[in-house]
Amino acid sequence: MKKGRIFTNCLFIVCTLMAAISF
């Protein structure tokens, strides 16, 4: 469960980074 939570957090951070790079 915890591992999944961390993976989701990493995915969210990557998405945010991609959006920031897009801007």
N, C-alpha and C positions, 0 to 999 in steps of 0.2 A: 504494500500500500504506500509506504513512505517513498520507496523507489519511484513508483508511478508519479507521485506528487512532484518529486524533484524533476523528473523527466518532463512533466507538463510545464513546470516553471521554466526550465531551460528552453522549451519550445516557445513559450510566450516571450521570453527575452529575445530569442532569435527573430521572431516575428516583429517585435518592436524595433530591433536593430535594422531589419530589412526596410521597414517603413521609414525609419530615420534616414537611411541611405537614399531612399527614393526621393525624399524631400531635399 
